[in-house]
Amino acid sequence: MTVPLWSAVPAIALAALATGFDLGARRIPNRLVGPALVLALALRWALEGPTGLWWGLLGGLLPGAILMLGWRRGWMGAGDVKLMIAVGAWLGHPVAGVVMLASLMAGGAIALVVAAHRRVLARALAGAVRLASAPARLEAPRLTGIRFPFALAVLAGVLVAVSVHL
């Protein structure tokens, strides 16, 4: 599936703007992602009809629902989830799934670098191993408390997905 320029360029711009906010203020404002989501769905409807709107909705909601699990566990902020929903609406399903997977991989790489820089890499890796081996009903292991701007990982995911599907 190819991504048209009318959706790729705004998705990249949105992720880049959100990254700027996230790096500077450590938050992604609703006034950025809300209108971007509405505009994405409106353009999908206008340019592609009901089918385009449907793929935009799926593109936002499916990755958003998966990242919502991370927000509920305290691993990411709500702005990160809303950014993924808006970016997913611009790129549509199934490309938004590629964005999500690439973003999670980029986020993992960023987390490793940040943990190494803060000298908590061993503790972070041990927590990840415990989390991966623990049944879902058990309480998650204690986190390192280190946060980083996940919008940077979303930007990387958007760039990877667009470069593969353009």
FENCOR-V911090 format. One record per helix or strand of 2 or more residues. SS is the DSSP state (@ for helix, = for strand). FROM is the first residue (numbers start at 1). LEN is the number of residues. Records with the same first field share a line. If there is no record, write none. Layout:
SS = FROM-LEN  FROM-LEN
//
This chain:
@ = 5-21  30-43  78-14  95-23  121-13  150-16
//
